[in-house]
Amino acid sequence: MTPRPRPFVVAAAFAILAVTALPAVPALPASPASPAPPALPALSSQGLRDTGTIRGRVDVRRPSTPPERRPNVADLGAHVAQSDVSDRLTSVVYFDAAPRTAAAPVPGHAVLDQRDERFVPHVLAVTTGTVVDFPNSDRIYHNVFSLSKTRPFDLGRYAAGRSKAIKFDRPGIVRVFCDIHSHMNAFILVFNHSFFALTDAEGRYRIDNVPPGTYNLIAWNEGESSEPTPVTVPDGGEAELDFTLR
């Protein structure tokens, strides 16, 4: 009896014959490499405007005499610091109006200390929305107040180690006093822009990040201001402007 081939063996044989009968598939030609994208041209600074700087000096020539300190019984036999005349030489230089492209100022936090029966610093310049702390670093009571239209306030009497705070929301000049010590006084200048600077011990000032253009600057010292003076800031450059206050 002749054995019959198994079905799966027959199927395999037909599959092999079918594969060998198929024509060979030619290999696909390799695709040419894609060209690298052209390098992007460097950005040109043409049309872009860089900010500049204004610097200079304020020469204060008028005499400045601090108010005499009222005698106090607690001062007998003790050394008492007197007001420093250099405090009154500190000036503030500021823009009469902010540049049209200027961003709104960022409120800050500042301190006007009461130390040795003085306000330290004597001149403080801040932006609108800034909160100012008034700590009492003396061993006696103080009573800080202001009658200014910009920001009137009265903190009342408080002892050493305590502090009170005031927020300044409107631009202007605030004269600060102590209700207990008449010789104590200070100034807070509040601006609705950030283009201002205080002078250093040599009367120098510097205002950075100024957009190019022409502006009017004012120099202020002890409640007196100069006339607005124009100055032109070049694109990415520096301008110099000095003041003399008599």
ABEGO torsion letter per residue (X at the ends): XBBBBBAAAAAAAAAAAAAAABBBBBBBBBBBBBBBBBBBBBBBABGBBBBBBBBEBBBBABBBBBBBBBBBAAABGBBBBBBBAAAAABBBBBBABBBAABBBBBBBBBBBBBBGGBBOBABBBBBBGBBBBBBBABABBBBBBBABAABBBBAEBBBBGBBBBBBBABBEBBBBBBAABAABBBBBBBBABABBBBBBAAGBBBBBGBBBEBBBBBBBBGGBBBBBBBBBBBBGBBBBBBBBBX
